[in-house]
């Protein structure tokens, strides 16, 4: 298959709460076949970790758009702190629908691409406005937290009681997320060397919001 030329662009936008978010895009030189919107995983980011995906899809003629969630990657906010999971969904919806509304993209198919926690984001985006999306591709979607990294129910109960007191504390006892999610040692090393990827323990509120999503 012939690889098409594309441009890579970056920008910063502000969400409804006034937080500056990083966004990027891989756009073919010719009119795109369809629009694909990336939803990255927990602690991840779009411009580096998901760049291979963006490049491949753009080379195949698709316009690809990504946004680092608040507190993730190159976006502002407390590192990997998710106060409300719905905020992530709403931020993605606001930005991605604004892209779709541009004159040059009207009438183009709109597809979601979600990895891990991003799979949950994509599912909730579709649920928010089912008729808007033409489809979705989910890679190992987070439909529930794996028992391999999930704390004991007693621990979860204790943490829930103090979540409003110490929401940002990194006290959730869990196994290494990178080791649990990636089996390829080369990929693990690549992730550990990416300084934009969060590699500390989950914040209390973040972990509980993921459990509830």
RAVEN-V257887 format. One record per helix or strand. SS is the DSSP state (helix for helix, strand for strand). FROM is the first residue (numbers start at 1). TO is the last residue. If there is no record, write none. Layout:
# RAVEN-V257887
SS,FROM,TO + SS,FROM,TO
This chain:
# RAVEN-V257887
strand,6,14 + strand,20,28 + strand,34,39 + helix,51,59 + strand,63,67 + helix,85,100 + helix,103,105 + strand,109,115 + helix,117,128 + strand,135,139 + helix,153,161 + helix,177,181 + helix,185,192 + helix,204,212
